[in-house]
Amino acid sequence: MRIVGVILIALGGYVLARGLTYGTSRDVVQIGDLKASVREEHFLPRWTGGIAILAGVILVFARRRRRD
């Protein structure tokens, strides 16, 4: 759990600092064997980074608290 928490904190920090994108492709036109597609880039909202950091902190401290 602690490792997952640290990974979430690091990934959340990256999203907050630099942003994270992902791409999707969709077909626009298809005529016979000819096909045209478009690749769209989407940004993850910054608030997802904050939620990832919060979840990571909870996981790290929940593990520590359970041991005590």
N, C-alpha and C positions, 0 to 999 in steps of 0.2 A: 504494500500500500504506500509505503514511504517513497519508493522509486516512482510510482505513478504520480504521486503528489508533486515531486520535484519536476517531473517531465511536464506536468500541467502548468506549473509555475513558469518554467522556461518558455513553453510554447505561448502562454498568455503574454509574457513579456515581449516576445517577438512580435506578436500580433499588435500589441499596443505601440511598439516602437517603429516597426517597419511596415506593418500591414501584411496581409496574406491574401493571395488571389488563387482562384481556381477557374478552369476553363470548361466550357461546354460547347459541343458542336451540334448544329442542327441543319437539316437539309432545307434549302430554300426553293430550289427548282429541280425537277427531274423530268427530262424529256427523253424517252427511250433509254439509251445507254449513257447519255450525258446527264451528269448530276453536279449541281453546285451546292456547296455547303458553306456555312459561316461559323467561325469560331468566336465565341463571346467570352470575354474575361469578366469575372465577378470578384468583387472585394468582400472579404469578411468584415462585418462591422466591428469597430473598435471595442464596443461593449462586450463582445464575445471574449476578447482577451482578458478583460477585467473579471468576467465570470470564471474563466479558466484559472486565473491566479487565485481567486477566492476559493474555488473548489480544491486546488492544490494545497493551499494553506490548511484548509479543513482536514484533508487527508493526512498531511504530515503531522498535525497536532493531535488528531484523533488517535493515531497510532501511538503516539507518545503518552497520551493520557490513559489509554487502555492498559499500558504496561505498568503504570504507577499504582 
